[in-house]
Amino acid sequence: MRMNYQSPPVSRRDVLRTSTMAVGASALALTGADGAEMERRTARAKSVIVLCLTGGPSQLETWDPKPDAPVEMRGPFAAIATSVTGVRIGEHLPRTARLAHRLAIVRSVHHDGPAVHEAGMQLLHTGRLCTPRVEFPHFGSVLARQLGPKQDGAAPFVILPSLIANTGINVSHGQSAGVLGAAHEPVVEARFMHRLAQADRERFGKTGFGDACVRSIQLVEAGTRCVVVNMFDTLCDRVTWDCHAERRSFSSTLDDYRRTLCPSFDCAFAALLDALHQRGLLEETLVIAMGELGRTPRLNGNGGRDHWPGCWSIALAGGGVRGGQVIGASDRIGSTPVERPVTCGEIVASIYHAMGVPLTTVLHGSDRIVQAMPIRAVFS
């Protein structure tokens, strides 16, 4: 049977209907103080920096290349060796390849919700799909509520340089405090260029994304608990990871990956890890690079890739992460997890675990703050 790798059109109603079926909580009441002290004693991370690669990078061109797949699947790029024997990643991430010994690459992330950006964002930022009545809080807001800033006067949760806005469907992107309320909303900091040294800008690539990565380190040093860097705030009429190659509003191509996207990410991500390491901050700062979905294994008619939530990859470093490993595996064309499938909820649970927030913290009634367990292999 031939598989159809094209994503069907999905409406706002489809997202909300799936969300309603997935969860049914109506309020949030944080508890779990009994387990908090134990979790915090074993936590390695004091801060978390999340790089949101808006649009969903193709797993086959970045973290999970398939050089032996049929040509209509594998795409135009080669795979290169990394600092970890036997682990290869996309050829346009050479700086990152040299730092693979610091990374845990998860190649089996997936979700069963609608094949749209908004569903993946909600799941990765909150651990669940929102409902028409309940918007669940971003994990940064939960960290702000449970832990506060590391230093008095610092903002506990900051988003750079702007909130995600238009990605196609007018529903939540999971980047608010939701039912936690205004007291735990993120601070959105758009203007920070005057606080950046020119040498740092050069090292991080002199892009908006690189500048935000520089600023994320400054915020962590100043006491911020959670920093989220949105690489893009919209997917329309600009080059992003959303590589449909439609020659319309969503015109990004795999050639854009080669020319701008991979090089700008590669430079800034590697510089971020190096800078945190040199400052002695990497072991206490969890760093995550993640997109909200993967891309279709089969190239579309324009040579691009469409939405694919069935399997994609993310990378973690620092904050107690055991580097130099790959967790999970996809099939030979990067379409389905075949080893250790990982849900979005497990990613969120892993953040809470690393930061010492007890997973016994519950939602209203008996509903836990995240309905998953952490990926223990990431930290062991």
C-alpha positions, 0 to 999 in steps of 0.5 A: 500500500502506498503511503500518502505523505501530504498533510491534509488541510486542518481548520481551527475547528479541527484543532479545537475538537481534537483538543477537547477530546484530548483533555478536559481540565477546567482550572489549574491549582498547583500543589505537590509541595511534599515532593518539591524539596526532594526534586530540587535536591536532585535537580542539576539545572537552574535555568533553561534556554529553549530555542524554538525553531519556528516552522519545523525543521526537516529531520532529514536535513538536520538531526536525522539524515537518511543517506541510503533512502531513495532519492525522492526521500533523502533530499539533496544534502549529505550527512557528515560525521560528528564528534561522536563515533557513528553519529552523523547529522546534516552537512550544513551543521558543521559547528554543531557536529563538532559539539555532538559529544555535548548533545542528546539527540532525540530522533523519535519525537512524535504526536498524534494531533492535527498536522499543524504548527499550532498543535505541536507548539501547544504540546511542546510548550505546555505538555497538552493541547488546549481546549476551547475553555482552558489554555494551559500554561507554558512550562516557563510560566510554571517555572516562574510560579514554582521557582521564581527568578534565581536572583531578586529583581530578575524576570523569571520568564522571558521570551525573545524577541517576540511572541509567535504570532501568525502561523496559519490558524488562529489558536493558542501557540502555548506561549502564555501563562494561560490559567495561571494568570497575568502574574506569571506571563512572560516578559517579552523583550524585543529591544536588546541590541544596545546591551550586546557587545559587537564581538559577541554579535560577530561570534554568534553570526550577526543575525537576529537569532544570534543576537537573541542567543547572546541575550539569553546568556545575559538573562541567565547570568542576571537570574532569569529562570527560563528564556525562550528564543523564537527564531521566527514570529510568523511563517508568512512571506519570509524564509523559515523552516516551513519548507513547502516550496509553494512559491507563494506565502510559504515559499521557503525551500531546502535551498534556503536551508543550505543558504541561510537557515542551517548556517545561522542556526549552526553558528548561533547554537554552537556559540551558545553552547561554547559560551555557556561552557566557558562561563561555567554555566552549561552544567546548570543551564538546560538548552533545548533546540526544538521545532514543533513538527517534522517534515514529510519523508517524501519530497513534494512536487516542488522539491520541498517537504510538508508537515509531518508530526509522525516523527522528528528530532530535537536536541538537548544539552547541559543541565544534567543532560548526558551528551554524546548519545542518540535516543530513539530511532526512526525508520529508514526514511525518517517517517516513524519511530522504531525505537523508544518513541518520545511524546511531546509530554515527555519533553515537557516532563524532562524539563520539569525533572531537570529543573526540580519541579515535582511531577506530583504537581497536579492540575485541578482535581487529580490531573497532574501538571504534565501527563507524562514521565521524563526521558530518563535516558537523557540524564543517565 
